[in-house]
Amino acid sequence: MKVFTEQEIRTSFNALGNNIPKSVYVYHLNLLKERINHLKESFPSENVLHAIAIKTNNLTRVLSFIVSSGCGLEAASFEEVKLALSVGCKPEKIVFDSPVKTSEELLHCNKNIPGLKVNANSFGELKKLESCNNLNIGIRINPMLNLDSPDIFMVSGAGSKFGIPITERENILKAIQSNTSIKGLHIHPGSEIKSLSQHIACIKVVYDLAIEVNREVQNKISWIDIGGGIKPKVDKNNTQSTIIPFLNMLKKECPTLFNDFKVITEYGRYIHTYCAYAASRVEDILTYHTPNIALIHLGADMFLREIYSSTPPKHNYYNLSRINEEKRQYDIGGPLCFSGDFISKNEKISRLDVGDYIGISDCGSNSISMWSQHCSREKPKVIYVQ
Ligand SMILES: Cc1ncc(COP(=O)(O)O)c(C=O)c1O
């Protein structure tokens, strides 16, 4: 199995029995294992660290599973560094990225978590890191290139708050030369990147810089962190189709990358998207609107990007309590107190009754980890399946 298909979601949901709470979130650990194995088998086996992005899915059992499979974790905050340590991740396999790290946090890491990898986001942060000799420091570079990724995930151009622009090349080189703890370069160009060539062009900016630095001082840059950004797409044969073409082009454009450097990746969506589904009871149906509005227990509290983004992630919706009934159109509304709280509009779905359960596919990424406190509602019950 490569994704939770409709049939598999139905079988899994039926196996939960009768006492189902108002909403559930079901994460499939074997799917995670398949995804991780595919990633590991596709990349060279030596000298690569896959640090999976915690922000994409921060369930502790999922994180423990990732760590036990030999991967590392990418932490987007000091709190996520602590989370990574709490699930047994070794400091040298944790990558601390965040655009707003405090001096106190960095000094704490230097004293207590030697070997931790920290990617500095700016010259100001490099200054805070000057005395942090126990840390393994990288510099996040903004390649200043256009990228075909949805606007809110595009972090590689002018005005981005992420990384030092490559146009600051001279100052970057000076900073690297003056700090012996700087051993790496980092780039995360964006998410859901459509164009392979643009994605690789961004990575090449950092690769070329590393080669330039090492020409002056041999082996000064020992690792390159190429970030995340690969789309989680599977093709119609259920083949995980995006990694191999990406790697083929990467090896062609950056021929010594895997020989001369340790490579770190930070995939999030690619790993998690297809590993989970959610289900909610239909609590009410407003029949006086066309289409009818089905009200459920999950909305903008779990599906923030779906509701607030102009390029929302796609899901499939199924009536898990009925099959093969006449399909009707519904708007599916969440439980929060604002009018925009609809996770889907004009959704064609088997006829719904109050008390039926709606299943929502492909919920592994940026869903439960983005849970919002708006209206103070409780999270869905999390269930793990193997
Ligand atoms: C620094 C960094 N690394 C990795 C990721 C994961 O990206 P993706 O889910 O697109 O692979 C993100 C996502 O925002 C990020 O900001």
Ligand as a Chemical Component Dictionary entry (heavy atoms), coordinates in Angstrom:
data_LIG
# 
_chem_comp.id                   LIG 
_chem_comp.type                 NON-POLYMER 
_chem_comp.pdbx_formal_charge   0 
_chem_comp.three_letter_code    LIG 
# 
loop_
_chem_comp_atom.comp_id 
_chem_comp_atom.atom_id 
_chem_comp_atom.alt_atom_id 
_chem_comp_atom.type_symbol 
_chem_comp_atom.charge 
_chem_comp_atom.model_Cartn_x 
_chem_comp_atom.model_Cartn_y 
_chem_comp_atom.model_Cartn_z 
_chem_comp_atom.pdbx_ordinal 
LIG C1 C1 C 0 13.203 24.956 6.854 1  
LIG C2 C2 C 0 12.196 23.974 6.382 2  
LIG N1 N1 N 0 12.609 22.726 6.102 3  
LIG C3 C3 C 0 11.738 21.779 5.677 4  
LIG C4 C4 C 0 10.390 22.053 5.516 5  
LIG C5 C5 C 0 9.472  20.967 5.007 6  
LIG O1 O1 O 0 9.039  21.294 3.753 7  
LIG P1 P1 P 0 8.165  20.297 2.863 8  
LIG O2 O2 O 0 7.016  19.858 3.689 9  
LIG O3 O3 O 0 7.767  21.101 1.697 10 
LIG O4 O4 O 0 9.062  19.144 2.486 11 
LIG C6 C6 C 0 9.920  23.344 5.774 12 
LIG C7 C7 C 0 8.503  23.684 5.601 13 
LIG O5 O5 O 0 8.005  24.731 5.828 14 
LIG C8 C8 C 0 10.847 24.325 6.230 15 
LIG O6 O6 O 0 10.452 25.583 6.501 16 
# 
loop_
_chem_comp_bond.comp_id 
_chem_comp_bond.atom_id_1 
_chem_comp_bond.atom_id_2 
_chem_comp_bond.value_order 
_chem_comp_bond.pdbx_ordinal 
LIG C1 C2 SING 1  
LIG C2 N1 SING 2  
LIG C2 C8 DOUB 3  
LIG N1 C3 DOUB 4  
LIG C3 C4 SING 5  
LIG C4 C5 SING 6  
LIG C4 C6 DOUB 7  
LIG C5 O1 SING 8  
LIG O1 P1 SING 9  
LIG P1 O2 DOUB 10 
LIG P1 O3 SING 11 
LIG P1 O4 SING 12 
LIG C6 C7 SING 13 
LIG C6 C8 SING 14 
LIG C7 O5 DOUB 15 
LIG C8 O6 SING 16 
# 
